[in-house]
Every structure is written in C-alpha cells, then in structure tokens.
Amino acid sequence: MAMTAKHNIETDRHNDIDSMAKGRRRWLWMPTIFFVNSLPHIVVMLSLVMFKRFGMDNGKLAFTLSLPFIPWILRPLIEKAVTLSAFAPKTWMMATGFVFWISLAAISFFIPGAIWRTDIIWLIMAISLAGCVHSVALEQFYVPHFFTMSKGIHGRTCIILHGLSLMLGIGVFAMFAGNIEVITRSKIQAWSTVFLVMAALFLTLWIYHSWSLPDVGSPYLTTKRVSASHTHFQLSMFRVFSRKPVLQVFTFIFLLPEAFVSKIGSLFIIDAGHNGGLGLSPQEFALIQGTVGMLGMTVGAVISNLLPSSLNRQILRLLMVGSVMMQSIIYVYMSHTLPGSILFVNVYVFVAEVCFGFGLSSYQNEFLNANQTSSSNYSTTMALMAMSMLIPGMVSGYLLEATSYRLYFIIVMACAFFTFMITPFITVSSDEDEKPKSYL
C-alpha cells in the first residue's frame, strides 16, 4: 500500500515536471507561430502602401486587395480538408510555411518586372490560401492542445500575440521600406528589398519551426467517421443559415463599416493632400497605422475580454455596435479637419482602433461563441464574415473615386447607424441539445 502511494506521488511529480517542461517549451514556438499566422494580413497592408506608392488608383487598389478574402470564404471546405486528411497537423504547418517564404521571395523577384502587378496579385492570393490553411491547423490543433491555461488568460494571450505580430510585421517593414526609399531614391528597389528580407526571415522561421513545433495527433479519421462528419457538416451549415436568419444578417452587416474603412482608412493616411488625404510618408504610416493603430486594436480587444460575463447582453451589443460607429465618426472628423499634427493623428487613430478592437472582440465573444457548438458552425460563420469584408471592399475604392473622403466616411457612418438600429432585434442562444465544439 505504501509502495503504491509512493509510486503515485512519484508519478504525479514526474507529470508536474513534464507539464512544466511542456509549458516552457510552448513559449519557444507559440509567439513565432502567431507571427507567421499573421502574414496574410501583413502582406495585404504592405501591398496597399506599395501599390499606392507605385501609382495604382484607389478603385483598382481596393478591389485587388479585397480578393485575398476569397480563400477565407472557402474556410468550411478548407477546414474539412485539413481535419479529415491523413497528413499530420505539423505537415500542414510546414507546407504552408514553405508557401509563405517562397511566395515572398517571388514577390521580391517580380517587383522590378514589366508585368509585376499580375504576378504579385497571384502570389498574394497564394499567401492568403496558405494562410487560411495555416490558421485552421493552428486553431484546430495547436492552440487547444497546447494552451493549458484558463480560458480567459488563453484568450487574452492569443489577442496580445496577434497584436504584437501585426505591430512588428506592419510597423517595422513599412518603416524599413520608407527608409530604403529615402536612401536609394528608388521605390522599386526599396520594396523589392523589403520582400526579400521578409522571405529570408520567414525561411529562418520555417527552419526553426521544423525543430521547435511539437507533433500532435494526426487528424485522420476512419471512413465511417468521415461520412458522419460530412453529414454533420451539411446539417451544421443548414442550421446556421436557417435557424438564426436574423443573426446571419447581422453577421454580414456588422463588419460593413470596417470593410469600408479597413483599406480606405489607410489610403486616407497616405493619399496626397490634393486628393483629400493626409499625405503622410510610409514611415509615418508605419508609426500611425502599423504601430499605434495595431496597439489600439489590441488594447480594445483586451478590454472586451476583461468585461464581466454577467454584463447584460443587450448593453454589450449596444456597446459593441456603438464602438464600431465611433470608429467611423472619428474618420469623418479627421477627413473634415485634416489634422496637421502627427501627434493628433496618432491619438485619433489609436482611439478609432481601440473602438474597433473592442467591437470586433465583443462580437467574437458574443456571436461566434454561440456558433461554437461545432467547428462547422464556427467555420461557416467565419466564412460569412469574410464575405462581408470581400464585397464592400471590392467596391469601396470605386465609391471613394465617385465621392470624396469626406462624403465617403459619412456613408460609412450611415452603415454603422443602420447596424445600430437592428441590434435590439438580435437574439443569440447556444444550442443546449448539441455537444460542445469539437476540434475534429
């Protein structure tokens, strides 16, 4: 009996040691894998600045850089392909990491070419598709299996890691591009160099993750389970669109203001003064949008994550929609006053991004979690969100060309007001008869 007790104590002690060792090793790869996961967003933002510096008009620019949302609309199918395949999750992560760095190197190679624009667009689409696969593998396997901390800390940690990744990727590389432009006096050489440096960095991370990234169980399922999962997938999609139609309408229109602001707000910062923009340099854009803006979005998301769960849902929804409306109001104010002080622009953008980060995180906590009874529900809702970003984004540049920055942001504010009007009619409740979300 004593020997058994001693054995149990030794076993528990070894398990604690193993758990601490895994916890220490987790921080060897978790921050860097989040940085890699943020690459599609980083590339789109950098490409926006680059295309604008190369003289692309706002209509074509916004249309072109909305196309990378297409793979995310296909996320339900991509998720099933990943989770039902015979390949291990690490294999998917390494394959997408390879696509990342080789695509960045190819972008650097094609920038000086005569037909660089078409080639780069296809490469950005390849990065977006690989990014969707990478995100599925990360969310479905690595985050749930290797985050042993509490749910609240887990969520805040993911938010902070994502925010730091965007700050580093957008802020540092946009700043680097602007400085290289000044030194070489060549926009083409500057941006080619930036993407070449990014390719070298992501190649290094790819090699590093081949060693540090842990192996998790293969997602492969038997034929019988695959068939059952496919049936559940079809039923989940039917439930998402038929049982909560008002919720799905809200899902689509909630992000309309952000879809209209996301690219045009950045263009407003770097567009010339005679076009109604602020006319700031890539270095100033890196500070304002890439660093201060991303910090604000992270702060807003953390604040939302810290709200007590006992908060009245209707109040939360009004705060959520009101914060997104406040973002558009701030851009209306900036487009009319055209602040000349960099300090004031930083403050305005910081507050606007805090509002958006709060609204988006509150939306995810309130509405996406209601669809997390299965990964298919969650993934389908994510696809609908991507569609709500794609369609307005494709027309946003042309709408801007037909109006002006001042009138454009007023239209965006009207969209936010319409969302605010239908909020009282939204009801969300989890399906108690369904099992909790499964990552398989």
Disulfide bonds with the S-S distance in Angstrom:
none
